[in-house]
Amino acid sequence: MPQGTTLGKLVEVAGAAGIPLQQALDSSPHLAHTLMVNGERCPLAEHGERALAEGDEIYLLAPLAGG
């Protein structure tokens, strides 16, 4: 991704590449809040315009429950 690409644009590009990230985020109220950038929670609704930089790590943390 080019320097300065936003988090929202990354999700769009993933969709165009056949990775249904937006659908996954939309379908799970819990997953939407586990989008992370460099270890910081960045829900797309609030951080879609966040510019990404070289070396940024973007990932989802799957919510787990246990006892």
N, C-alpha and C positions, 0 to 999 in steps of 0.2 A: 504494500500500500504506500502511496506517496506520502511524504511528510505533511502533516496537517490534516490528513483525512480524519473526518469525525467518526465517533463511535457509531452514530446512526448510519453513515455511509458504509461503514464496515459491515453492518448487518445487511444492508441492501446488496452489497457485492457478494456476501456469502450466499444470499438467496439466489442471485443470478448464477452462481457457481453450483447450484443444486444442494446447498446446505440450508435447510429450512429453519434457520435460527430465529427469524421473526415469528414464524408459526409456533415454535417451541416456547418462546417468551410470552406470546399471546395466550397460549393454551394453559399455562400454569401460573397461578397467582404467586406461587412460591418461587418458581424458577426466575421470574422477572426480577426478583430482588437479589439474585445471586450472581448477576453479571459483574465481574470484577475486572479492574484495570490496575495492575501493579499492586494487588493485594487490597485495594480500596473498593468497597461496594459502590457500583455506579449503575443504578437502575436506568434503563434506556429512556424512560419517560422524563427523567430529570437530567440526564447527562448525554442526551443524543447529540448535542452540539459540541461536546468535549473533543478537542483536537488531540489526535494521537501523535506520538513521537516515535522515532526509531528506537527499537529496543523495548517498547511497551509490551507487557504481557497481558493478554485478554483471555479470560477463561470464565467458565460457569462452575459454580459449586453446587452439586446436587444436594438438596436438603435430605437429611437423614434423621431418623428417630430411633431411639433405643431405650433400653431400660436396664 
